[in-house]
Amino acid sequence: MKGVNQLPGLLQKPVKTFEGHTEGIYSLSTFPDGKRIATAAGDKTIRIWRVEDGAEMIEWVMKQHVLALVLLENGKQVVSAEGELPDGIDEDDYVFDPNDVLDWQLWVRDVENGRVVAGPLEGHTSIVMTLDMSPDGDMLASGSWDSTVILWDTSTWQRKGQPILCGSHIMCIRFSATGQLGVATEDDIQIWDLDRRKRLAQFKGHHDFNNAQNSELTWTRDDAHLISAGSGYDPVIRSWDTSTWKQAGDPWIGHDKNAGAISHIILNPAGTLLASASQDCTVRLWRFHTGTEVAQFKQPHPVGCVAFSVDGRSIFSGGWDNKISQWEIPEDVLAVAQSDSLARAKNEAARGKDNMKRLLNSGIPGQRRNKPLNYQRTIYSTSPLASAGSPSPSRSLNLGAFFDGVRPLSDKKGKQKERRSKRNAPQVVDVPLGIATPGDAVGEDDGVRPYVLFFCLSWLKKKKKKKPDPPPVVYDDEFDDDESEHAVADIPIPTIRTQPDTHREVKLTPKTFFQSQPEAGPSRPTPPVDDRQEAARITIVQHEEMELTPMASQSRPEAVPSRLIVDAHAGEQSS
């Protein structure tokens, strides 16, 4: 660490101040658009400021104290924790009485017009010190000195299940990127799985060092580490490995041990710098990669909260001087942070490649790792998972060698004969086509793929396309059959018949075609019709009624359906 007088920012003045509060600043949040910030102070007000010029845009005056606020992900709503403070809390010798019941509530307001969207949200019976939003924005968590955490559904603003009992005053709660909840209490640090309501880890943290309190928490972006800060008895920053929940490396030492607790810690958007605000009247920047202090900003009064700008190039701090200060991060510090970010991205890419190599080198699930697989260009009658052979050769991708085993055995122009001599003859098991199963496989160990290509042999069999059946041939006698089906049964010949009084042309329809007709009688000759008219229609002549008397020597014929088709070219017949 550089000497105190050599730290960047030590003699630096804020580039901008936001003045308007009449008491100390308790909480500070930046809007996602980077153009506004929201603050809560001891003067019982919530104010929204414009970053560009430091102007106050909105002021909401509350009836009670506001100790914590948080913005919803879209920045359209602000959630605040409001309530009454116990008497004498400002005194140095104040001792909190856990039996005191204090009325604390949560309120949700619209940022644009200040309208109350939800509230009061009740459930806590003591001071609510901390709020945090889940990564997906579906859940809000509130932590209180009543030793409980309450989860709220942000779509309905109803409580989700029963409060989580933590056993001690809650100082800070923070969600991880995966949705786990870290809880810092006076006595320990707890990690909770909220879906199962199960405590995953619990350790003393700073309480192991001089019985200090665990005052603040923040997670790294990859959830690999949980960062914590302690009270005045242990005013240092510690990193905890989330795989073992053991301390990783040495503590980050720099804040004054005699001044008081570290009030707030937060990581920049890139995860390369950490800012800490303390009652020692300083805001400090730490290089996360090494845990060393790289910048320090001095203020005249204790600092209660700190936040990074959205672009990560400046920080905002608020404290007991009743104003918010904006500090520009020195360029050399930003350059170091940028190099750390690039190195981190490179390391992540390298880890990704190593993970891919381990994945490719790993055996098939269920296969013994101490027996490397050696696939040959062979058609198996059973799965090759049971086979084991010599260690695999050098890992190089040879697609030509792989597909040589499945190319068609064509001897055109002698090319296939040359290729056939260069490879081993496959061992073939007599498996009838159409009966093969996915267990039959073709594969070759090319040193890269820890698998084989499975397929059914029946898929290789060329299937002849089935020709569609030709349309059925229709013969004239089928019409006769159809006509016989519609024939009228034994019906006697009527004695009254019709004789046409006029010649009418009737178009033939299916109904007329199959309709039964009386036996033909005498008819009158029809006028001549040309060939074109004859081809277009068939003329049916109806007859007028007339009485017929059968001859004595002639028997009555059996009644059957009949049609009378008049030939237009026939000669004239006498009736």
Salt bridges, closest charged atoms under 4 A:
ASP33 OD2 - ARG36 NH2 3.04
ASP43 OD2 - HIS21 ND1 3.12
ASP43 OD2 - ARG47 NH2 3.42
ASP53 OD1 - ARG50 NE 3.11
GLU56 OE1 - ARG47 NH1 2.83
GLU59 OE2 - ARG47 NH2 3.16
GLU82 OE2 - ARG109 NH1 2.82
GLU112 OE2 - ARG36 NH1 3.95
ASP146 OD2 - HIS124 ND1 3.18
ASP193 OD2 - ARG196 NE 2.91
GLU216 OE1 - ARG174 NH2 3.76
ASP234 OD2 - HIS206 ND1 2.64
ASP234 OD1 - ARG238 NH2 3.10
ASP280 OD2 - HIS255 ND1 2.94
ASP280 OD2 - ARG284 NH2 3.39
GLU293 OE2 - ARG284 NH1 3.21
GLU331 OE2 - ARG313 NH2 2.78
ASP340 OD2 - ARG287 NE 2.67
ASP404 OD1 - ARG407 NH1 1.67
ASP404 OD1 - ARG419 NE 3.79
ASP411 OD1 - ARG420 NH2 2.75
GLU444 OE2 - ARG377 NH2 3.22
ASP446 OD2 - ARG449 NH1 1.95
GLU483 OE2 - ARG563 NH1 2.26
GLU505 OE2 - ARG537 NH2 2.68
GLU519 OE1 - ARG497 NH2 3.69
ASP531 OD1 - HIS569 NE2 3.15
